[in-house]
Amino acid sequence: MEDALMAAFAMHSLKDPSMLQFERHRLEEPTNLKTIYKLKSIPSDTQMRDILDPVQMGTPLFY
């Protein structure tokens, strides 16, 4: 869950216009994403959707 949330934040902060563009970053420059966003493993777009879709808005994610 943590890596999926941070990957979503990375995608937003990098201002990628699409999941496809973020996927390219993930494949071409994984070290940058792991170093800057402290990701242990970078989920693919399908994995991020599967993990994050069930999370309801307003759910506290960080304590």
MOBELLIN-V634389 format. One record per residue. RES is the residue in one small letter. SS is DSSP state (2 for helix, 1 for strand, 0 for the rest). PHI is phi as a letter, one per 40 degrees, with the letter a starting at -180 (* if undefined). OMEGA is omega in degrees with one decimal (none if undefined). Layout:
RES/SS/PHI/OMEGA ; RES/SS/PHI/OMEGA
This chain:
m/0/*/-177.4 ; e/2/d/179.9 ; d/2/c/178.8 ; a/2/c/178.0 ; l/2/c/179.7 ; m/2/c/176.8 ; a/2/c/176.8 ; a/2/c/176.9 ; f/2/c/178.4 ; a/2/c/179.7 ; m/2/c/179.7 ; h/2/c/-175.6 ; s/2/c/176.2 ; l/0/c/177.8 ; k/0/f/174.1 ; d/0/c/-176.8 ; p/0/c/-177.7 ; s/0/a/175.1 ; m/2/c/179.6 ; l/2/c/178.8 ; q/2/c/176.6 ; f/2/c/177.7 ; e/2/c/177.2 ; r/2/c/176.0 ; h/2/d/-178.4 ; r/2/d/-177.2 ; l/2/c/-175.0 ; e/2/c/-174.5 ; e/0/b/-177.1 ; p/2/c/-178.6 ; t/2/c/179.1 ; n/2/c/179.9 ; l/2/c/-179.4 ; k/2/c/-178.1 ; t/2/c/-174.4 ; i/2/c/-173.9 ; y/2/b/176.2 ; k/0/f/178.4 ; l/0/c/175.8 ; k/0/c/174.2 ; s/0/b/-176.1 ; i/0/c/-178.7 ; p/0/c/174.3 ; s/0/c/-179.2 ; d/2/c/178.9 ; t/2/c/178.1 ; q/2/c/179.2 ; m/2/c/179.2 ; r/2/c/-179.0 ; d/2/c/-177.9 ; i/2/c/-171.4 ; l/2/c/-178.5 ; d/0/d/-179.3 ; p/0/c/-178.1 ; v/0/c/-179.2 ; q/0/c/177.8 ; m/0/c/179.9 ; g/0/g/177.7 ; t/0/c/177.6 ; p/0/c/-176.6 ; l/0/b/-179.6 ; f/0/b/-179.5 ; y/0/b/none
